[in-house]
Every structure is written in structure tokens, then in C-alpha cells.
Amino acid sequence: MSREYYETLEVNRNASDAEIKKAYRRLALKFHPIKNREAGSSEKFCQLAEAYDVLSDARKKATYDKFGEEGLKGGIPPEFGSSGAWSSKYTYHGNPDKTFKEFFGGDNPFADFCTNAEPLQFSGWQPGVEKTQDSPIETDLNLSLDDLFHGCTKKIKISRRVMNNDESTSSIKDKILTIDVKPGWKEGTRITFPKAGDQGPNRIPADIVFLVRQKSHPLFVRRGNDLVYKATISLEMALTGFSVNVPTLDGRLLCIPVNDVVHPTYKKVLTGEGMPLTQDPSQRGDLIITFDIQFPDTLSADRKKLIKQAFKH
């Protein structure tokens, strides 16, 4: 039977890793056979586990997003097979309890709020068992070019499972992660919060890692520490000289005279007007001005004659 994993977890296709985890946590507790004896709850519990197993794994999720369930389970087209970015012929192991226990770090998360006279046993910390750390949880931190130029502070709220003082039960708590963005940070900069992931018995919480992703800017393209600005000019301006006004990220307007003949590969370099250097924000890269020369669509015979005469002298 065809499955729509995002619908199963009641999240949209742009859901973050944290939102996927939160959805599985809520729905798995709701439909777990221990808590829910209604018809169909066991099947729903299994569907939730399979959906989470796919969407919580970066390669499986990428494969599912691009090729659907058919590509995920049946195999991707051969032309994509060599990149290593996709999973191949996925089959769920069929044990939703295993997925549930791995997620919650024990057999019985219901111990947090169980009021029965005879509480269910929870597989808590076991002496002599070596703790292993969960794989890092990576998520994108989308920043504007202005954020990366000036620096800023971002506060991100996460929900995570925290072990209680009895070391056997756990609860969900919110935590605010503060990121001080430094001027000059580049695409791919990694910010790591050690052991900030879910806690559980016999496990070391995963590190949470944010990866800087730079949003596009309407005026500038960034190349390392340099900024590139493209000015549109006419052929007349390219041949006879002109001045170009260039706004800056710190609110100034630079008026740059250009007296050279501007050819298609011509560049004007303004030293020290680019991005701040992370190691020393008082130092900056360059601002590079390139030119898009607009040629006329047609020329009259008289204009062509005048141009020829001008180039004879």
C-alpha cells in the first residue's frame, strides 16, 4: 500500500528535523498499543514508526523527496546511482517497538505520567553498559548577507527529552540555544552545541550542529571575502565614461567615476569595501564592480556612418 510519510506524521514537506521528531513523539505516544486500545491503533503505530524511520534519516528522506516511495523502495534511476547521495531499495524492518525504544531511549516513556498502582517497568540506566553517543543532528541556519556583514544574535527554541532525577523517567523540556553570529562568517560555518540532543539511559545525547546557509541578496554576490556588484550601462557610457552609484551594506552610497573604456571583462575593484574578515572584522575584502553593457538592437545608416567616422580619428 502506498504511504505518504509527511501526511502520516501530520507535518508539511518543509518540516525541520525538530518538527519531525516532535510530531513522531506526540503521535507515537497517542497511538501506542499500551495507551490506545482502539481498532487500528496498532497499524497506525507501525505506520508512524516507518514514516519516522525514513524522514529522520537524511539520505532516506532525500531519496523519498526526489523519487517518492517507488524510488525509495524499488531503486532510483541508474543515472543517479553513482552520486552516493541516495539510499537504495529501502525496506522497513517491521518492528515499530524497536523504533519507539530507540527514539525514547528506553522501554517505557509512559513512566513520566503513569498513575497505575503497579507502574510499568522502564529500562533505565544499567551499570556496566557502555554509553554511546547519538549521531549529530544537523540543521541549516539561514542568514541574510546583512546578518553576516554586521553580525547578529539568533535565539532558537528546541524541544528535547531530559532525564529526570530518578534516572529512570524523562520529560520534554524546551531549551533556548543562543547563536552569536560573527561578522564575516561564511557559508558552511558550523556551530555546535555539544550534547544538546535528547537524553536517555545508556546513551550520550547527540550534538546539535547548525550549518550557516547564506540567503541570496538582490544587489550583491559574495565570493569569499569579496562582494560583486553588477552595474548595467549603455554602450555609449562604456565608450565615453560615466559615474556609477553603488549602495553599500553599511548604508553608504559610493559614487565611482569610470574613465576607462569598459569592455565585457572589465572590472573596477574597490579595496576594503567587501565583507569583514572573521579573524579581524576591522579588515575587509574588496568590492568588485562588473558591467553589463547594453548594445542597441538596431542602428540607422546615418548612425553607423558617424560611428565609423569617429573611429577613423
ZINORRA-V383606 format. One record per residue. N is the residue number from 0. RES is the residue in three letters. PHI is phi as a letter, one per 20 degrees, with the letter a starting at -180 (NA if undefined). OMEGA is omega in whole degrees, -180 to 180 (none if undefined). Layout:
n=<N;N>
res=<RES;RES>
phi=<PHI;PHI>
omega=<OMEGA;OMEGA>
This chain:
n=<0;1;2;3;4;5;6;7;8;9;10;11;12;13;14;15;16;17;18;19;20;21;22;23;24;25;26;27;28;29;30;31;32;33;34;35;36;37;38;39;40;41;42;43;44;45;46;47;48;49;50;51;52;53;54;55;56;57;58;59;60;61;62;63;64;65;66;67;68;69;70;71;72;73;74;75;76;77;78;79;80;81;82;83;84;85;86;87;88;89;90;91;92;93;94;95;96;97;98;99;100;101;102;103;104;105;106;107;108;109;110;111;112;113;114;115;116;117;118;119;120;121;122;123;124;125;126;127;128;129;130;131;132;133;134;135;136;137;138;139;140;141;142;143;144;145;146;147;148;149;150;151;152;153;154;155;156;157;158;159;160;161;162;163;164;165;166;167;168;169;170;171;172;173;174;175;176;177;178;179;180;181;182;183;184;185;186;187;188;189;190;191;192;193;194;195;196;197;198;199;200;201;202;203;204;205;206;207;208;209;210;211;212;213;214;215;216;217;218;219;220;221;222;223;224;225;226;227;228;229;230;231;232;233;234;235;236;237;238;239;240;241;242;243;244;245;246;247;248;249;250;251;252;253;254;255;256;257;258;259;260;261;262;263;264;265;266;267;268;269;270;271;272;273;274;275;276;277;278;279;280;281;282;283;284;285;286;287;288;289;290;291;292;293;294;295;296;297;298;299;300;301;302;303;304;305;306;307;308;309;310;311;312>
res=<MET;SER;ARG;GLU;TYR;TYR;GLU;THR;LEU;GLU;VAL;ASN;ARG;ASN;ALA;SER;ASP;ALA;GLU;ILE;LYS;LYS;ALA;TYR;ARG;ARG;LEU;ALA;LEU;LYS;PHE;HIS;PRO;ILE;LYS;ASN;ARG;GLU;ALA;GLY;SER;SER;GLU;LYS;PHE;CYS;GLN;LEU;ALA;GLU;ALA;TYR;ASP;VAL;LEU;SER;ASP;ALA;ARG;LYS;LYS;ALA;THR;TYR;ASP;LYS;PHE;GLY;GLU;GLU;GLY;LEU;LYS;GLY;GLY;ILE;PRO;PRO;GLU;PHE;GLY;SER;SER;GLY;ALA;TRP;SER;SER;LYS;TYR;THR;TYR;HIS;GLY;ASN;PRO;ASP;LYS;THR;PHE;LYS;GLU;PHE;PHE;GLY;GLY;ASP;ASN;PRO;PHE;ALA;ASP;PHE;CYS;THR;ASN;ALA;GLU;PRO;LEU;GLN;PHE;SER;GLY;TRP;GLN;PRO;GLY;VAL;GLU;LYS;THR;GLN;ASP;SER;PRO;ILE;GLU;THR;ASP;LEU;ASN;LEU;SER;LEU;ASP;ASP;LEU;PHE;HIS;GLY;CYS;THR;LYS;LYS;ILE;LYS;ILE;SER;ARG;ARG;VAL;MET;ASN;ASN;ASP;GLU;SER;THR;SER;SER;ILE;LYS;ASP;LYS;ILE;LEU;THR;ILE;ASP;VAL;LYS;PRO;GLY;TRP;LYS;GLU;GLY;THR;ARG;ILE;THR;PHE;PRO;LYS;ALA;GLY;ASP;GLN;GLY;PRO;ASN;ARG;ILE;PRO;ALA;ASP;ILE;VAL;PHE;LEU;VAL;ARG;GLN;LYS;SER;HIS;PRO;LEU;PHE;VAL;ARG;ARG;GLY;ASN;ASP;LEU;VAL;TYR;LYS;ALA;THR;ILE;SER;LEU;GLU;MET;ALA;LEU;THR;GLY;PHE;SER;VAL;ASN;VAL;PRO;THR;LEU;ASP;GLY;ARG;LEU;LEU;CYS;ILE;PRO;VAL;ASN;ASP;VAL;VAL;HIS;PRO;THR;TYR;LYS;LYS;VAL;LEU;THR;GLY;GLU;GLY;MET;PRO;LEU;THR;GLN;ASP;PRO;SER;GLN;ARG;GLY;ASP;LEU;ILE;ILE;THR;PHE;ASP;ILE;GLN;PHE;PRO;ASP;THR;LEU;SER;ALA;ASP;ARG;LYS;LYS;LEU;ILE;LYS;GLN;ALA;PHE;LYS;HIS>
phi=<NA;f;c;d;f;f;f;g;e;l;c;e;f;e;f;f;g;f;f;f;f;f;f;f;g;f;f;f;f;f;d;f;g;f;e;c;d;f;f;n;f;f;f;f;f;f;f;f;f;f;f;f;g;e;f;e;d;g;f;f;f;f;f;f;f;e;d;m;f;f;f;f;e;e;o;e;g;g;f;e;f;e;f;m;e;d;e;c;l;f;c;f;f;n;d;f;f;f;f;f;f;f;f;e;m;r;e;b;f;f;f;f;c;f;d;f;f;d;f;f;f;d;e;e;f;d;g;n;e;f;f;d;e;f;f;g;e;d;b;f;d;e;c;f;f;f;g;f;f;e;n;a;c;d;d;c;e;c;d;b;e;c;f;f;f;f;m;c;d;b;b;e;c;e;b;e;d;d;d;e;f;e;g;n;g;d;g;n;g;d;d;d;d;f;l;e;e;f;e;a;f;m;b;e;g;f;f;d;c;d;d;f;c;e;f;f;d;f;d;d;d;e;c;m;e;e;d;d;c;d;d;e;c;e;f;g;f;f;e;d;n;a;c;c;e;c;f;d;f;d;n;e;c;e;d;d;f;c;d;f;f;e;d;g;d;f;c;d;d;d;f;m;d;e;f;f;e;g;f;b;f;f;e;c;f;d;d;d;d;d;c;d;e;e;e;f;f;b;c;f;f;f;f;f;f;f;f;f;f;f;e;f;e>
omega=<-178;-179;173;-170;-180;177;180;-180;177;175;177;-173;178;-176;178;178;180;180;178;179;-179;180;179;180;-178;-174;179;176;-179;-173;179;-177;178;-176;-172;-178;-179;179;178;-177;180;178;178;179;179;179;178;-179;180;179;180;179;180;-171;178;180;-172;-177;178;-179;180;179;-180;-179;-175;-172;179;-178;-180;178;-180;-174;-176;-178;-177;178;-175;-176;179;-168;-173;-174;-179;-177;-174;171;-176;174;-179;172;179;-176;173;-178;-178;178;178;178;-179;-178;179;-179;-175;177;179;-176;-169;175;180;177;179;-175;-180;-178;178;177;-180;-175;178;-179;180;-180;-175;-177;-179;179;178;179;-178;180;175;-178;176;178;180;175;-176;177;-177;172;-176;-177;176;177;177;176;-176;177;-175;-168;-179;176;178;176;-175;179;176;173;-179;179;-177;178;177;-175;-180;179;178;180;-178;179;-180;179;176;178;178;175;-179;180;175;-179;-179;176;177;177;-176;173;179;176;-177;175;-173;172;-175;172;-179;-179;-178;175;178;178;177;176;175;-177;179;169;173;-174;175;178;-179;173;-176;176;178;-179;-176;-175;-171;168;-178;174;-177;177;-178;173;180;178;-180;178;177;-179;177;176;178;180;-179;-176;-171;-180;-175;171;180;178;-178;175;179;-179;177;169;178;174;-178;175;-172;176;177;-178;178;169;-175;175;-173;-179;-178;177;174;-175;176;-176;175;179;-179;-178;174;175;-176;-177;179;-176;177;176;-177;175;-175;170;-177;179;173;-172;174;-175;-180;178;177;180;-179;174;177;179;-179;-180;177;180;179;180;178;-179;-178;-178;177;-175;none>
